[in-house]
Amino acid sequence: MKPPPPAIPFWPRVLRREQAAAYVGMSPALFVREVETGALPRPIALAGTVKGWVRDDLDAWIDDRRAAQSVEVNTWD
């Protein structure tokens, strides 16, 4: 009998830095650099100094990246 497939992780609506980095497939260090340069969305304040990234903002960033790549010129045409 095969073992069950790994469970898909539950991603909360607001992600802390390590979660957000994993969500977009980056190391936490690269994620922070990309946020600092403005390439990725900024976090929101949750409470005091606690910040997090809205999952929908990260999804929109991913969608924008995909759209930008799909409009590139096809050199095979």
Stockholm file with secondary structure:
# STOCKHOLM 1.0

chainA/1-77         MKPPPPAIPFWPRVLRREQAAAYVGMSPALFVREVETGALPRPIALAGTVKGWVRDDLDAWIDDRRAAQSVEVNTWD
#=GR chainA/1-77 SS CCCCCCCCCCCCSEECHHHHHHHHTCCHHHHHHHHHHTSSCCCEEEETTEEEEEHHHHHHHHHHHHHHHHTSCCTTC
#=GC SS_cons        CCCCCCCCCCCCSEECHHHHHHHHTCCHHHHHHHHHHTSSCCCEEEETTEEEEEHHHHHHHHHHHHHHHHTSCCTTC
//
